[in-house]
Amino acid sequence: MGREGGTPVPSGQQARAQASAITPGTRSPAVEPPAAEKVRALFGGHRLSPAQRRIAQYITDHLTEAAFLSITDLADRVGVSQPSVTRFASSLGFSGYPALREVLQPIALRAVAGSPGAREEARRNELQAAVDAEIANLEHVRRVFADADQVLEVGRELATSVPLTVLGLRISVSLAEYFAYAARRIHPDVRLVSRGGSVAYDTLLQSREAGGTWVLAFAMPRHAKETLAAMRAARSTGLRVALITDLTLGPLVEEADVAFTAGTGSRLVFDSYAAPGILSAALLQAMADADPERTQLRLEKYEQAADQHDFFLES
């Protein structure tokens, strides 16, 4: 949920079939999944914006009420516009909000007979489910690390690129800033690009003219068009591009010389980045190991400066 990538969206008929597959009438209440789980099955696997996630979360948390609200009332409850609700339903493959409501209402009616604390329990379980999703993302990265040759090779390339440029725009800025901050401890010249347009092009051109050979780009959902433009600008200057993203296909991956895929947690209103974070740390480790003498010298100098200027609290 909550992204600008492109995942195939089932039709409204397919979505209704998914719901009926989860809640067949032949199941007894003892084995029937909780109502919130059935609703999440409708929403899962779709790329929804943060506003759309708010709608999804409100419906999940207030199912017995929300399933019978008009589009106007639902928009008012969530604090979004009516067109936002319509786009939300369309993104799930429905012809409109009435078609979605038609699927939600039978689930809500069954939920009425549930326990009084079902909503609170579902909310607690949703947080646990978000953690479980991140664990699955980390398991994927762990399998990638079973053959770490590519990570080690790219780490060596980034270590020898002086300057090294790190690119991250919009939501991806946080990951780019983390990487650049840590890389500066072990690399003599790291340049961060966190603004798109001509500002990004200027920095990329200067980095290439100064002798840089690589850019490390982060592209997390929602994927910004200006990230693709900056990657193309980097390649036009002669820089090579390594990419960390959640995608396996698409123009961003096609534009990169090498791409690493790390899934983002999408069960909450805003994405979480455990897997991209660990992948970033692994690349930093590979950079450090590529030139251990330089790494040790720079880390020691940094610790001396930290002690001299009293950067940190005593632990």
Short mmCIF file of the C-alpha atoms (twelve columns), coordinates in Angstrom:
data_MODEL
# 
_entry.id   MODEL 
# 
loop_
_atom_site.group_PDB 
_atom_site.id 
_atom_site.type_symbol 
_atom_site.label_atom_id 
_atom_site.label_alt_id 
_atom_site.label_comp_id 
_atom_site.label_asym_id 
_atom_site.label_seq_id 
_atom_site.Cartn_x 
_atom_site.Cartn_y 
_atom_site.Cartn_z 
_atom_site.pdbx_PDB_model_num 
ATOM 1   C CA . MET A 1   0.000   0.000   0.000   1 
ATOM 2   C CA . GLY A 2   0.989   3.639   -0.379  1 
ATOM 3   C CA . ARG A 3   3.195   3.717   -3.390  1 
ATOM 4   C CA . GLU A 4   3.665   5.011   -6.900  1 
ATOM 5   C CA . GLY A 5   4.984   1.867   -8.472  1 
ATOM 6   C CA . GLY A 6   2.923   -0.301  -10.755 1 
ATOM 7   C CA . THR A 7   1.406   -3.498  -9.429  1 
ATOM 8   C CA . PRO A 8   -1.278  -5.118  -11.565 1 
ATOM 9   C CA . VAL A 9   -4.680  -4.377  -10.032 1 
ATOM 10  C CA . PRO A 10  -7.417  -6.983  -10.282 1 
ATOM 11  C CA . SER A 11  -10.805 -6.088  -11.653 1 
ATOM 12  C CA . GLY A 12  -13.709 -5.468  -9.324  1 
ATOM 13  C CA . GLN A 13  -14.997 -8.945  -10.187 1 
ATOM 14  C CA . GLN A 14  -11.637 -10.464 -9.250  1 
ATOM 15  C CA . ALA A 15  -11.556 -8.504  -6.001  1 
ATOM 16  C CA . ARG A 16  -15.028 -9.737  -5.102  1 
ATOM 17  C CA . ALA A 17  -13.885 -13.267 -5.880  1 
ATOM 18  C CA . GLN A 18  -10.913 -12.810 -3.540  1 
ATOM 19  C CA . ALA A 19  -13.239 -11.679 -0.781  1 
ATOM 20  C CA . SER A 20  -15.616 -14.581 -1.298  1 
ATOM 21  C CA . ALA A 21  -12.703 -16.998 -1.338  1 
ATOM 22  C CA . ILE A 22  -11.738 -15.759 2.084   1 
ATOM 23  C CA . THR A 23  -15.244 -15.749 3.486   1 
ATOM 24  C CA . PRO A 24  -17.083 -18.716 1.985   1 
ATOM 25  C CA . GLY A 25  -20.517 -19.318 3.411   1 
ATOM 26  C CA . THR A 26  -19.675 -22.923 4.170   1 
ATOM 27  C CA . ARG A 27  -17.167 -22.000 6.872   1 
ATOM 28  C CA . SER A 28  -18.213 -22.076 10.469  1 
ATOM 29  C CA . PRO A 29  -17.681 -18.983 12.652  1 
ATOM 30  C CA . ALA A 30  -15.071 -20.904 14.609  1 
ATOM 31  C CA . VAL A 31  -12.703 -21.088 11.636  1 
ATOM 32  C CA . GLU A 32  -13.767 -18.009 9.664   1 
ATOM 33  C CA . PRO A 33  -11.048 -15.326 9.500   1 
ATOM 34  C CA . PRO A 34  -11.675 -12.089 11.443  1 
ATOM 35  C CA . ALA A 35  -13.503 -9.379  9.532   1 
ATOM 36  C CA . ALA A 36  -10.470 -7.082  9.562   1 
ATOM 37  C CA . GLU A 37  -8.392  -9.802  7.946   1 
ATOM 38  C CA . LYS A 38  -10.963 -10.223 5.179   1 
ATOM 39  C CA . VAL A 39  -10.963 -6.487  4.521   1 
ATOM 40  C CA . ARG A 40  -7.159  -6.336  4.463   1 
ATOM 41  C CA . ALA A 41  -7.240  -9.115  1.867   1 
ATOM 42  C CA . LEU A 42  -9.151  -6.723  -0.403  1 
ATOM 43  C CA . PHE A 43  -6.571  -3.986  0.099   1 
ATOM 44  C CA . GLY A 44  -3.401  -6.066  0.149   1 
ATOM 45  C CA . GLY A 45  -1.129  -6.162  -2.885  1 
ATOM 46  C CA . HIS A 46  -2.238  -2.791  -4.246  1 
ATOM 47  C CA . ARG A 47  -0.133  0.336   -4.493  1 
ATOM 48  C CA . LEU A 48  -2.023  2.973   -2.557  1 
ATOM 49  C CA . SER A 49  -1.050  6.534   -1.751  1 
ATOM 50  C CA . PRO A 50  -0.793  7.654   1.896   1 
ATOM 51  C CA . ALA A 51  -4.231  9.279   1.609   1 
ATOM 52  C CA . GLN A 52  -5.671  6.050   0.252   1 
ATOM 53  C CA . ARG A 53  -4.048  4.135   3.092   1 
ATOM 54  C CA . ARG A 54  -5.874  6.367   5.533   1 
ATOM 55  C CA . ILE A 55  -9.143  5.398   3.874   1 
ATOM 56  C CA . ALA A 56  -8.195  1.724   4.009   1 
ATOM 57  C CA . GLN A 57  -7.210  1.959   7.659   1 
ATOM 58  C CA . TYR A 58  -10.415 3.786   8.591   1 
ATOM 59  C CA . ILE A 59  -12.539 1.160   6.864   1 
ATOM 60  C CA . THR A 60  -10.606 -1.623  8.578   1 
ATOM 61  C CA . ASP A 61  -10.873 -0.013  12.030  1 
ATOM 62  C CA . HIS A 62  -14.535 1.061   11.678  1 
ATOM 63  C CA . LEU A 63  -15.844 -1.630  9.341   1 
ATOM 64  C CA . THR A 64  -19.353 -2.040  10.770  1 
ATOM 65  C CA . GLU A 65  -19.944 1.695   10.397  1 
ATOM 66  C CA . ALA A 66  -17.877 2.499   7.309   1 
ATOM 67  C CA . ALA A 67  -19.437 -0.196  5.134   1 
ATOM 68  C CA . PHE A 68  -22.795 1.609   5.306   1 
ATOM 69  C CA . LEU A 69  -21.612 5.210   4.935   1 
ATOM 70  C CA . SER A 70  -22.251 7.285   1.843   1 
ATOM 71  C CA . ILE A 71  -19.225 8.450   -0.097  1 
ATOM 72  C CA . THR A 72  -19.732 11.941  1.359   1 
ATOM 73  C CA . ASP A 73  -19.852 10.684  4.948   1 
ATOM 74  C CA . LEU A 74  -16.841 8.422   4.497   1 
ATOM 75  C CA . ALA A 75  -14.807 11.257  2.998   1 
ATOM 76  C CA . ASP A 76  -15.768 13.492  5.937   1 
ATOM 77  C CA . ARG A 77  -14.844 10.827  8.491   1 
ATOM 78  C CA . VAL A 78  -11.426 10.219  6.970   1 
ATOM 79  C CA . GLY A 79  -10.752 13.853  6.120   1 
ATOM 80  C CA . VAL A 80  -10.283 13.398  2.376   1 
ATOM 81  C CA . SER A 81  -12.182 14.507  -0.709  1 
ATOM 82  C CA . GLN A 82  -14.948 12.499  -2.360  1 
ATOM 83  C CA . PRO A 83  -12.832 12.023  -5.518  1 
ATOM 84  C CA . SER A 84  -10.135 10.528  -3.288  1 
ATOM 85  C CA . VAL A 85  -12.597 7.868   -2.126  1 
ATOM 86  C CA . THR A 86  -13.591 7.164   -5.729  1 
ATOM 87  C CA . ARG A 87  -9.938  6.847   -6.773  1 
ATOM 88  C CA . PHE A 88  -9.348  4.549   -3.810  1 
ATOM 89  C CA . ALA A 89  -12.118 2.187   -4.928  1 
ATOM 90  C CA . SER A 90  -10.881 2.331   -8.524  1 
ATOM 91  C CA . SER A 91  -7.337  1.490   -7.449  1 
ATOM 92  C CA . LEU A 92  -8.699  -1.740  -5.954  1 
ATOM 93  C CA . GLY A 93  -10.312 -2.614  -9.292  1 
ATOM 94  C CA . PHE A 94  -13.887 -1.575  -8.521  1 
ATOM 95  C CA . SER A 95  -16.052 0.514   -10.827 1 
ATOM 96  C CA . GLY A 96  -16.592 2.972   -7.971  1 
ATOM 97  C CA . TYR A 97  -17.246 3.308   -4.269  1 
ATOM 98  C CA . PRO A 98  -20.744 1.742   -4.388  1 
ATOM 99  C CA . ALA A 99  -19.253 -1.453  -5.851  1 
ATOM 100 C CA . LEU A 100 -16.669 -1.588  -3.065  1 
ATOM 101 C CA . ARG A 101 -19.319 -0.936  -0.432  1 
ATOM 102 C CA . GLU A 102 -21.380 -3.800  -1.856  1 
ATOM 103 C CA . VAL A 103 -18.497 -6.155  -1.046  1 
ATOM 104 C CA . LEU A 104 -17.808 -4.654  2.381   1 
ATOM 105 C CA . GLN A 105 -21.349 -4.805  3.712   1 
ATOM 106 C CA . PRO A 106 -21.713 -8.615  4.002   1 
ATOM 107 C CA . ILE A 107 -18.363 -8.749  5.806   1 
ATOM 108 C CA . ALA A 108 -19.501 -5.989  8.160   1 
ATOM 109 C CA . LEU A 109 -22.781 -7.751  8.922   1 
ATOM 110 C CA . ARG A 110 -20.906 -10.899 9.926   1 
ATOM 111 C CA . ALA A 111 -18.600 -8.800  12.089  1 
ATOM 112 C CA . VAL A 112 -21.524 -7.413  14.101  1 
ATOM 113 C CA . ALA A 113 -21.788 -10.755 15.865  1 
ATOM 114 C CA . GLY A 114 -18.096 -10.699 16.775  1 
ATOM 115 C CA . SER A 115 -16.576 -9.995  20.169  1 
ATOM 116 C CA . PRO A 116 -16.671 -6.414  21.564  1 
ATOM 117 C CA . GLY A 117 -12.882 -6.128  21.563  1 
ATOM 118 C CA . ALA A 118 -12.428 -7.385  18.006  1 
ATOM 119 C CA . ARG A 119 -11.502 -3.961  16.601  1 
ATOM 120 C CA . GLU A 120 -8.802  -3.327  19.214  1 
ATOM 121 C CA . GLU A 121 -7.389  -6.813  18.714  1 
ATOM 122 C CA . ALA A 122 -7.375  -6.343  14.943  1 
ATOM 123 C CA . ARG A 123 -5.452  -3.086  15.343  1 
ATOM 124 C CA . ARG A 124 -2.845  -4.779  17.543  1 
ATOM 125 C CA . ASN A 125 -2.572  -7.609  15.036  1 
ATOM 126 C CA . GLU A 126 -2.134  -5.102  12.200  1 
ATOM 127 C CA . LEU A 127 0.952   -3.693  13.880  1 
ATOM 128 C CA . GLN A 128 2.317   -7.189  14.305  1 
ATOM 129 C CA . ALA A 129 1.495   -7.917  10.666  1 
ATOM 130 C CA . ALA A 130 3.535   -4.857  9.665   1 
ATOM 131 C CA . VAL A 131 6.514   -6.301  11.530  1 
ATOM 132 C CA . ASP A 132 5.941   -9.707  9.931   1 
ATOM 133 C CA . ALA A 133 5.964   -8.083  6.483   1 
ATOM 134 C CA . GLU A 134 9.299   -6.439  7.235   1 
ATOM 135 C CA . ILE A 135 10.701  -9.760  8.443   1 
ATOM 136 C CA . ALA A 136 9.732   -11.239 5.073   1 
ATOM 137 C CA . ASN A 137 11.539  -8.370  3.318   1 
ATOM 138 C CA . LEU A 138 14.639  -9.016  5.415   1 
ATOM 139 C CA . GLU A 139 14.470  -12.720 4.614   1 
ATOM 140 C CA . HIS A 140 14.602  -11.808 0.921   1 
ATOM 141 C CA . VAL A 141 17.713  -9.680  1.475   1 
ATOM 142 C CA . ARG A 142 19.246  -12.528 3.460   1 
ATOM 143 C CA . ARG A 143 18.806  -14.812 0.443   1 
ATOM 144 C CA . VAL A 144 20.421  -12.154 -1.753  1 
ATOM 145 C CA . PHE A 145 23.416  -12.112 0.589   1 
ATOM 146 C CA . ALA A 146 23.862  -15.862 0.139   1 
ATOM 147 C CA . ASP A 147 25.844  -14.832 -2.959  1 
ATOM 148 C CA . ALA A 148 27.387  -11.546 -1.875  1 
ATOM 149 C CA . ASP A 149 29.755  -11.134 -4.838  1 
ATOM 150 C CA . GLN A 150 27.725  -8.375  -6.474  1 
ATOM 151 C CA . VAL A 151 27.379  -6.410  -3.222  1 
ATOM 152 C CA . LEU A 152 31.121  -6.697  -2.584  1 
ATOM 153 C CA . GLU A 153 31.987  -5.701  -6.153  1 
ATOM 154 C CA . VAL A 154 29.724  -2.650  -6.135  1 
ATOM 155 C CA . GLY A 155 31.106  -1.686  -2.706  1 
ATOM 156 C CA . ARG A 156 34.618  -1.726  -4.175  1 
ATOM 157 C CA . GLU A 157 33.497  0.404   -7.112  1 
ATOM 158 C CA . LEU A 158 31.838  2.960   -4.846  1 
ATOM 159 C CA . ALA A 159 34.928  3.089   -2.641  1 
ATOM 160 C CA . THR A 160 37.172  3.946   -5.586  1 
ATOM 161 C CA . SER A 161 34.853  6.618   -6.987  1 
ATOM 162 C CA . VAL A 162 36.232  9.951   -5.751  1 
ATOM 163 C CA . PRO A 163 34.021  11.851  -5.434  1 
ATOM 164 C CA . LEU A 164 31.133  9.479   -4.741  1 
ATOM 165 C CA . THR A 165 27.665  10.900  -5.374  1 
ATOM 166 C CA . VAL A 166 24.616  9.716   -3.435  1 
ATOM 167 C CA . LEU A 167 21.189  10.516  -4.899  1 
ATOM 168 C CA . GLY A 168 17.884  10.460  -3.040  1 
ATOM 169 C CA . LEU A 169 14.851  12.649  -3.705  1 
ATOM 170 C CA . ARG A 170 11.565  13.140  -1.839  1 
ATOM 171 C CA . ILE A 171 10.858  10.209  0.508   1 
ATOM 172 C CA . SER A 172 14.180  8.581   -0.468  1 
ATOM 173 C CA . VAL A 173 16.154  11.478  1.021   1 
ATOM 174 C CA . SER A 174 16.261  9.822   4.447   1 
ATOM 175 C CA . LEU A 175 18.025  6.717   3.131   1 
ATOM 176 C CA . ALA A 176 20.411  8.770   0.998   1 
ATOM 177 C CA . GLU A 177 21.287  10.996  3.958   1 
ATOM 178 C CA . TYR A 178 21.970  7.973   6.170   1 
ATOM 179 C CA . PHE A 179 24.260  6.441   3.556   1 
ATOM 180 C CA . ALA A 180 26.078  9.694   2.815   1 
ATOM 181 C CA . TYR A 181 26.542  10.493  6.515   1 
ATOM 182 C CA . ALA A 182 28.097  7.095   7.221   1 
ATOM 183 C CA . ALA A 183 30.095  6.979   3.977   1 
ATOM 184 C CA . ARG A 184 31.797  10.273  4.840   1 
ATOM 185 C CA . ARG A 185 33.391  8.548   7.833   1 
ATOM 186 C CA . ILE A 186 35.281  6.167   5.514   1 
ATOM 187 C CA . HIS A 187 35.395  7.962   2.133   1 
ATOM 188 C CA . PRO A 188 37.228  11.234  1.392   1 
ATOM 189 C CA . ASP A 189 34.605  12.918  -0.818  1 
ATOM 190 C CA . VAL A 190 30.897  12.081  -0.666  1 
ATOM 191 C CA . ARG A 191 28.393  14.415  -2.328  1 
ATOM 192 C CA . LEU A 192 24.685  14.215  -1.560  1 
ATOM 193 C CA . VAL A 193 22.040  15.120  -4.142  1 
ATOM 194 C CA . SER A 194 18.687  15.645  -2.451  1 
ATOM 195 C CA . ARG A 195 17.124  18.125  -4.882  1 
ATOM 196 C CA . GLY A 196 16.089  17.414  -8.436  1 
ATOM 197 C CA . GLY A 197 16.143  19.474  -11.590 1 
ATOM 198 C CA . SER A 198 19.067  21.652  -12.625 1 
ATOM 199 C CA . VAL A 199 20.516  21.576  -9.088  1 
ATOM 200 C CA . ALA A 200 20.921  17.808  -9.343  1 
ATOM 201 C CA . TYR A 201 22.418  18.077  -12.816 1 
ATOM 202 C CA . ASP A 202 24.966  20.672  -11.644 1 
ATOM 203 C CA . THR A 203 26.155  18.440  -8.812  1 
ATOM 204 C CA . LEU A 204 26.325  15.365  -11.021 1 
ATOM 205 C CA . LEU A 205 28.289  17.217  -13.704 1 
ATOM 206 C CA . GLN A 206 30.725  18.620  -11.134 1 
ATOM 207 C CA . SER A 207 31.207  15.178  -9.603  1 
ATOM 208 C CA . ARG A 208 32.069  13.693  -12.988 1 
ATOM 209 C CA . GLU A 209 34.443  16.526  -13.854 1 
ATOM 210 C CA . ALA A 210 36.141  16.048  -10.484 1 
ATOM 211 C CA . GLY A 211 36.881  12.416  -11.329 1 
ATOM 212 C CA . GLY A 212 33.869  10.587  -9.926  1 
ATOM 213 C CA . THR A 213 32.748  7.424   -11.649 1 
ATOM 214 C CA . TRP A 214 29.680  6.240   -9.704  1 
ATOM 215 C CA . VAL A 215 26.364  7.433   -8.316  1 
ATOM 216 C CA . LEU A 216 24.428  5.458   -5.710  1 
ATOM 217 C CA . ALA A 217 20.721  6.231   -6.139  1 
ATOM 218 C CA . PHE A 218 17.811  5.425   -3.832  1 
ATOM 219 C CA . ALA A 219 14.321  5.148   -5.306  1 
ATOM 220 C CA . MET A 220 11.652  4.211   -2.801  1 
ATOM 221 C CA . PRO A 221 7.908   4.459   -3.429  1 
ATOM 222 C CA . ARG A 222 6.366   6.714   -4.339  1 
ATOM 223 C CA . HIS A 223 8.828   6.782   -7.220  1 
ATOM 224 C CA . ALA A 224 9.579   10.317  -8.350  1 
ATOM 225 C CA . LYS A 225 9.880   11.212  -12.020 1 
ATOM 226 C CA . GLU A 226 12.717  13.557  -11.108 1 
ATOM 227 C CA . THR A 227 14.698  10.571  -9.769  1 
ATOM 228 C CA . LEU A 228 14.544  8.976   -13.208 1 
ATOM 229 C CA . ALA A 229 15.537  12.298  -14.791 1 
ATOM 230 C CA . ALA A 230 18.514  12.628  -12.438 1 
ATOM 231 C CA . MET A 231 19.661  9.067   -13.169 1 
ATOM 232 C CA . ARG A 232 19.499  9.792   -16.886 1 
ATOM 233 C CA . ALA A 233 21.414  13.024  -16.334 1 
ATOM 234 C CA . ALA A 234 24.083  11.103  -14.405 1 
ATOM 235 C CA . ARG A 235 24.538  8.634   -17.219 1 
ATOM 236 C CA . SER A 236 24.682  11.438  -19.767 1 
ATOM 237 C CA . THR A 237 27.732  12.846  -17.948 1 
ATOM 238 C CA . GLY A 238 29.464  9.460   -18.023 1 
ATOM 239 C CA . LEU A 239 28.695  8.397   -14.449 1 
ATOM 240 C CA . ARG A 240 27.600  4.839   -13.737 1 
ATOM 241 C CA . VAL A 241 24.547  4.303   -11.543 1 
ATOM 242 C CA . ALA A 242 23.960  1.774   -8.780  1 
ATOM 243 C CA . LEU A 243 20.343  1.690   -7.603  1 
ATOM 244 C CA . ILE A 244 18.637  0.552   -4.409  1 
ATOM 245 C CA . THR A 245 14.893  0.260   -4.954  1 
ATOM 246 C CA . ASP A 246 11.874  -1.907  -4.226  1 
ATOM 247 C CA . LEU A 247 11.337  -2.618  -7.925  1 
ATOM 248 C CA . THR A 248 12.574  -5.480  -10.058 1 
ATOM 249 C CA . LEU A 249 11.411  -4.039  -13.393 1 
ATOM 250 C CA . GLY A 250 10.644  -0.665  -14.915 1 
ATOM 251 C CA . PRO A 251 12.421  2.435   -16.240 1 
ATOM 252 C CA . LEU A 252 14.371  3.099   -13.028 1 
ATOM 253 C CA . VAL A 253 15.887  -0.385  -13.050 1 
ATOM 254 C CA . GLU A 254 16.520  -0.199  -16.787 1 
ATOM 255 C CA . GLU A 255 18.409  3.079   -16.358 1 
ATOM 256 C CA . ALA A 256 20.751  1.668   -13.682 1 
ATOM 257 C CA . ASP A 257 24.003  -0.152  -14.380 1 
ATOM 258 C CA . VAL A 258 23.309  -2.370  -11.381 1 
ATOM 259 C CA . ALA A 259 20.190  -2.580  -9.197  1 
ATOM 260 C CA . PHE A 260 19.522  -4.091  -5.781  1 
ATOM 261 C CA . THR A 261 15.940  -4.865  -4.821  1 
ATOM 262 C CA . ALA A 262 14.794  -4.481  -1.200  1 
ATOM 263 C CA . GLY A 263 11.107  -4.518  -0.355  1 
ATOM 264 C CA . THR A 264 9.510   -1.772  1.719   1 
ATOM 265 C CA . GLY A 265 7.046   -2.351  4.529   1 
ATOM 266 C CA . SER A 266 3.647   -1.209  3.298   1 
ATOM 267 C CA . ARG A 267 1.189   -2.299  5.996   1 
ATOM 268 C CA . LEU A 268 1.077   1.101   7.724   1 
ATOM 269 C CA . VAL A 269 0.128   4.563   6.464   1 
ATOM 270 C CA . PHE A 270 3.738   5.308   5.514   1 
ATOM 271 C CA . ASP A 271 6.312   2.810   4.260   1 
ATOM 272 C CA . SER A 272 9.069   1.455   6.497   1 
ATOM 273 C CA . TYR A 273 12.565  0.677   5.247   1 
ATOM 274 C CA . ALA A 274 14.182  -2.118  7.245   1 
ATOM 275 C CA . ALA A 275 15.351  -4.049  4.170   1 
ATOM 276 C CA . PRO A 276 16.721  -1.053  2.201   1 
ATOM 277 C CA . GLY A 277 18.450  0.032   5.418   1 
ATOM 278 C CA . ILE A 278 20.266  -3.262  5.906   1 
ATOM 279 C CA . LEU A 279 21.197  -3.355  2.223   1 
ATOM 280 C CA . SER A 280 22.656  0.148   2.564   1 
ATOM 281 C CA . ALA A 281 24.655  -0.920  5.617   1 
ATOM 282 C CA . ALA A 282 25.979  -3.933  3.699   1 
ATOM 283 C CA . LEU A 283 27.215  -1.680  0.889   1 
ATOM 284 C CA . LEU A 284 28.900  0.556   3.466   1 
ATOM 285 C CA . GLN A 285 30.591  -2.516  4.929   1 
ATOM 286 C CA . ALA A 286 31.770  -3.549  1.467   1 
ATOM 287 C CA . MET A 287 33.166  -0.043  0.917   1 
ATOM 288 C CA . ALA A 288 34.992  -0.166  4.244   1 
ATOM 289 C CA . ASP A 289 36.484  -3.585  3.487   1 
ATOM 290 C CA . ALA A 290 37.578  -2.503  0.004   1 
ATOM 291 C CA . ASP A 291 40.230  -0.169  1.454   1 
ATOM 292 C CA . PRO A 292 40.796  -1.203  5.089   1 
ATOM 293 C CA . GLU A 293 43.800  1.070   5.639   1 
ATOM 294 C CA . ARG A 294 41.943  4.171   4.496   1 
ATOM 295 C CA . THR A 295 38.910  3.110   6.514   1 
ATOM 296 C CA . GLN A 296 40.911  2.659   9.701   1 
ATOM 297 C CA . LEU A 297 42.787  5.944   9.256   1 
ATOM 298 C CA . ARG A 298 39.630  7.954   8.625   1 
ATOM 299 C CA . LEU A 299 37.720  6.361   11.508  1 
ATOM 300 C CA . GLU A 300 40.570  7.073   13.909  1 
ATOM 301 C CA . LYS A 301 40.788  10.692  12.768  1 
ATOM 302 C CA . TYR A 302 37.051  11.067  13.206  1 
ATOM 303 C CA . GLU A 303 37.150  9.661   16.728  1 
ATOM 304 C CA . GLN A 304 39.965  12.071  17.594  1 
ATOM 305 C CA . ALA A 305 37.901  14.988  16.282  1 
ATOM 306 C CA . ALA A 306 34.841  13.758  18.159  1 
ATOM 307 C CA . ASP A 307 36.802  13.610  21.417  1 
ATOM 308 C CA . GLN A 308 38.456  16.963  20.831  1 
ATOM 309 C CA . HIS A 309 35.200  18.785  20.120  1 
ATOM 310 C CA . ASP A 310 33.058  16.755  22.522  1 
ATOM 311 C CA . PHE A 311 30.486  15.692  19.912  1 
ATOM 312 C CA . PHE A 312 28.695  13.032  21.908  1 
ATOM 313 C CA . LEU A 313 27.186  12.383  25.298  1 
ATOM 314 C CA . GLU A 314 28.962  9.927   27.568  1 
ATOM 315 C CA . SER A 315 27.422  6.475   27.305  1 
# 
